Amino acid sequence: MSLSQGVRYAIHDWVIVPGKIIVHNKKALVGFIIVLGYILMATIGPEVTPYPQTYKYPRYIKPTLFKWPPSLEHPLGTDYFGADIWDEIVWGSRTVLIIAFTAGIVTTLIGISVGMIAGFLGGRIDSVLMAITDILMTIPGLPLLIVLATIIKTSNPLVVGLMLSVNAWTGLARSIRSAVLALKNTDFVEAARVLGLPFYHIVFREIMPNLMSFIAINFIFATIGAIYGSVGLYFLGVLPFTAFNWGIMLNMAYSQAGAHESLATIHYILAPIMAIVGLQLGLLLFSYAVDEIFNPRIRTEIR
């Protein structure tokens, strides 16, 4: 096979076919559009949206069901400092997405690596890795995160994402190990061993393709869990204060503006909540296409 043919096959398998599946699956299409919108908001939004400034606008301008603010300048109203809430949502989206996808990627990679090595090699390596996994699984996640956040005291979204994945990978590692134990004695894996194919070929070309649907779903749920975790830590005030983070907005709306008690400021707490719910909804809807993308046997009406 020539290089050009290989490129064409790769484009067909990894771009055209998934694109057709997403378009055909209406739920996944809606989810893809939502997630793409958030990615564009996080990457391009801060370049075209003005930096939120306090005391620039009147405080507590709020949209109502039948009457919007005097102009479209404040579609979500303003906060108790007189800053535009939409601008804060846009500028805070980048941090949330970096944390979420960092935690999702790291969690998935560690879970795959530990599960694959333990399940395929077995023996003492399996015992040691699973002992470490079991110990980490017994540690409650939220208290561990609070202790780590208190010790590290970082506002770097990449470090926060790594912190959120400290023990989030354990369930995936256990599941991957069980799947590998079931697959490593199958005929096609035994044939690869007899042919003398290397370890990485057997793992990445023979075993992993059978697990990609499960891995992709776990990545999505790990990302959603990281959104909850990061926003929760910021809301509790455990992580250092960073301007315009959605969790900080919730904290300020609750503690400073009394948004949970007053209709005059309730829009300030609803804005970040709806932003969080929208992102998670997009990821969940997109997951409906994952099985069809990675498992050709269940594809229907896709050519």
C-alpha positions in Angstrom: 0.0 0.0 0.0 1.4 3.4 -1.0 1.6 6.4 1.3 -1.2 8.2 -0.5 -3.5 5.2 -0.3 -2.8 4.9 3.4 -3.6 8.6 3.9 -6.9 8.2 2.0 -7.9 5.2 4.1 -7.0 7.0 7.3 -9.1 10.0 6.2 -12.0 7.7 5.3 -11.9 5.7 8.6 -11.1 8.6 11.0 -12.9 11.6 9.4 -15.5 10.7 6.8 -17.1 7.6 8.5 -17.2 9.3 12.0 -18.6 12.4 10.4 -21.4 10.4 8.7 -22.2 8.6 12.0 -22.4 11.9 13.9 -24.7 13.4 11.2 -26.9 10.3 11.1 -27.2 10.2 14.9 -29.2 13.3 15.8 -28.4 13.2 19.5 -24.7 13.0 18.8 -24.9 15.8 16.2 -26.5 18.1 18.8 -23.9 17.1 21.3 -21.1 17.7 18.8 -22.4 21.1 18.0 -22.6 22.0 21.7 -19.1 20.8 22.5 -17.7 22.5 19.4 -19.4 25.7 20.5 -17.7 25.5 23.9 -14.4 24.8 22.4 -14.7 27.8 20.1 -15.8 29.9 23.1 -12.8 28.9 25.0 -10.3 29.4 22.2 -11.6 32.3 20.1 -14.0 33.8 22.7 -11.4 35.7 24.8 -10.0 37.1 21.6 -13.3 38.7 20.5 -15.0 39.3 23.9 -13.8 42.2 26.0 -12.0 41.5 29.3 -14.6 41.8 32.2 -14.1 45.0 34.1 -15.6 45.7 37.5 -17.6 48.9 38.2 -18.0 49.5 34.4 -21.7 48.9 34.3 -24.7 49.3 36.7 -24.9 46.4 39.1 -27.5 43.6 39.0 -28.9 44.3 35.5 -30.8 41.1 34.9 -32.7 39.6 32.0 -36.3 38.7 32.6 -38.7 36.4 30.7 -40.5 39.3 28.9 -38.1 42.2 29.1 -34.4 42.1 28.4 -31.9 44.7 29.6 -31.9 48.1 27.9 -29.5 46.8 25.3 -28.0 43.5 24.1 -24.7 44.6 25.6 -25.5 42.5 28.7 -27.4 39.3 27.5 -26.9 37.6 30.9 -26.9 40.8 33.0 -24.2 42.1 35.3 -22.9 40.9 38.7 -22.6 42.7 42.0 -19.4 44.3 40.9 -20.9 45.8 37.7 -19.1 43.4 35.4 -20.7 41.7 32.4 -21.6 38.1 33.3 -21.4 36.8 29.7 -17.8 38.2 29.4 -17.0 36.3 32.7 -18.5 33.1 31.3 -16.5 33.3 28.1 -13.2 34.2 29.9 -13.7 31.4 32.4 -14.5 28.7 29.9 -10.8 28.2 28.9 -9.8 27.3 32.4 -12.6 24.8 32.8 -12.0 23.1 29.5 -8.2 22.8 30.1 -8.8 21.3 33.5 -11.5 18.9 32.2 -9.7 17.6 29.2 -6.3 17.4 31.0 -7.9 15.3 33.7 -9.8 13.2 31.2 -6.7 12.5 29.1 -4.4 11.7 32.0 -7.0 9.6 33.8 -7.6 7.5 30.6 -3.9 7.1 29.8 -3.0 5.9 33.3 -6.0 3.6 33.4 -5.2 2.0 30.1 -1.5 1.6 30.9 -2.0 0.0 34.3 -4.9 -2.2 33.1 -3.1 -3.4 30.0 0.2 -4.1 31.7 -1.4 -5.9 34.7 -3.8 -7.9 32.5 -1.4 -8.9 29.8 1.8 -9.6 31.8 0.1 -11.0 34.9 2.1 -12.6 37.7 3.9 -10.4 40.3 3.5 -7.3 38.2 -0.3 -7.8 38.1 -0.4 -8.3 41.9 1.7 -5.1 42.6 -0.3 -2.9 40.2 -3.6 -4.1 41.4 -2.6 -3.7 45.1 -1.7 -0.1 44.4 -5.0 0.3 42.5 -7.0 -1.2 45.4 -5.3 1.1 47.9 -6.1 4.2 45.9 -9.7 3.0 45.3 -10.3 2.9 49.1 -9.3 6.6 49.6 -12.3 8.9 49.3 -11.9 11.1 46.3 -13.2 14.5 47.6 -11.2 14.5 50.9 -8.1 13.5 49.0 -8.6 16.3 46.5 -9.2 18.9 49.3 -6.0 17.8 51.1 -4.0 17.9 47.8 -5.4 21.3 46.8 -4.6 22.7 50.3 -1.0 21.5 50.1 -0.3 22.3 46.4 -2.2 25.6 46.3 -2.0 26.0 42.5 -4.1 28.0 40.1 -2.4 26.4 37.0 -5.3 24.6 35.2 -2.9 21.9 34.0 -1.8 21.1 37.5 -5.4 21.1 38.7 -6.3 18.7 36.0 -3.4 16.4 37.0 -4.5 16.6 40.6 -8.1 15.6 39.7 -6.8 12.4 38.0 -4.8 11.2 41.1 -7.1 8.3 41.8 -9.8 8.7 39.2 -8.1 6.1 36.9 -8.5 3.2 39.3 -11.9 2.0 38.1 -10.9 2.2 34.4 -7.7 0.2 35.2 -9.6 -2.5 36.9 -12.1 -2.7 34.0 -9.3 -2.8 31.3 -7.5 -5.5 33.2 -10.6 -7.7 33.3 -11.2 -7.2 29.5 -7.5 -8.0 28.7 -7.7 -11.2 30.8 -10.7 -12.2 28.7 -9.1 -11.3 25.4 -5.5 -12.4 25.7 -6.4 -16.1 25.4 -8.5 -15.6 22.2 -7.4 -17.2 18.9 -6.3 -14.0 17.2 -4.0 -13.0 20.2 -2.6 -16.5 20.4 -1.9 -16.4 16.6 0.0 -13.1 17.1 2.1 -14.7 19.8 2.9 -17.7 17.7 4.0 -15.4 14.9 6.4 -13.7 17.4 4.8 -10.2 17.1 6.1 -7.8 19.8 4.2 -6.8 22.9 3.3 -3.3 21.6 1.8 -4.8 18.4 -0.4 -7.3 20.3 -1.6 -4.7 22.7 -2.2 -1.8 20.4 -3.2 -3.6 17.2 -4.9 -6.7 18.5 -6.4 -6.0 21.9 -7.0 -2.3 22.1 -9.3 -1.9 19.1 -11.7 -4.2 20.9 -11.8 -1.8 23.9 -11.9 1.6 22.1 -15.7 2.1 22.6 -15.3 1.5 26.4 -12.2 3.6 26.6 -13.9 6.5 24.8 -17.0 6.4 27.0 -14.8 6.4 30.1 -12.8 9.4 28.7 -16.1 11.4 28.4 -17.2 10.5 31.9 -13.8 11.3 33.3 -14.0 14.7 31.7 -17.5 15.3 33.1 -16.2 14.2 36.5 -13.3 16.6 36.3 -15.7 19.5 35.5 -17.7 18.7 38.7 -14.5 18.3 40.7 -12.8 21.5 39.6 -15.9 23.7 39.9 -16.6 22.1 43.3 -13.1 22.8 44.6 -13.3 26.4 43.4 -16.7 26.9 44.9 -15.6 25.6 48.3 -12.7 28.1 48.2 -10.0 25.3 48.4 -8.2 26.3 45.3 -6.6 29.8 45.0 -8.9 32.5 43.8 -8.8 33.0 40.0 -10.9 35.6 38.3 -13.9 34.5 36.1 -13.6 30.8 36.8 -17.1 29.3 36.9 -16.6 27.8 40.3 -15.4 31.2 41.6 -18.5 32.8 40.0 -20.7 30.4 41.9 -18.9 31.1 45.2 -19.2 34.9 44.7 -22.8 34.7 43.7 -23.6 32.6 46.8 -21.4 34.3 49.4 -21.3 37.9 48.3 -24.4 38.6 46.1 -26.8 36.3 48.0 -28.1 35.0 44.7 -29.7 32.0 46.4 -32.0 34.2 48.4 -32.8 37.2 46.1 -34.5 37.2 42.7 -32.6 40.4 41.9 -29.3 38.5 41.8 -30.4 34.9 41.0 -29.3 35.3 37.3 -25.7 35.6 38.6 -25.7 32.1 40.0 -27.8 30.6 37.2 -25.4 31.7 34.5 -22.4 29.5 35.5 -24.8 26.6 36.4 -26.3 26.6 33.0 -22.8 26.9 31.4 -21.7 23.8 33.3 -24.9 21.9 32.6 -24.7 22.8 28.9 -21.1 21.5 28.6 -21.9 18.2 30.3 -25.1 17.7 28.2 -23.1 18.2 25.1 -20.5 15.6 26.1 -23.3 13.1 27.1 -25.2 13.5 23.9 -22.0 13.1 21.9 -21.3 9.8 23.6 -24.3 8.3 21.8 -22.1 8.1 18.6 -19.0 6.6 20.3 -20.1 3.0 20.0 -20.8 3.3 16.3 -17.6 5.1 15.6 -15.4 2.5 17.2 -17.5 -0.6 16.7 -18.3 -1.3 13.0 -20.4 -4.3 13.8 -23.2 -2.2 15.3 -23.3 0.5 12.6 -26.6 0.7 10.7 -27.5 2.6 7.6 -24.0 4.0 7.4 -22.0 3.6 4.1 
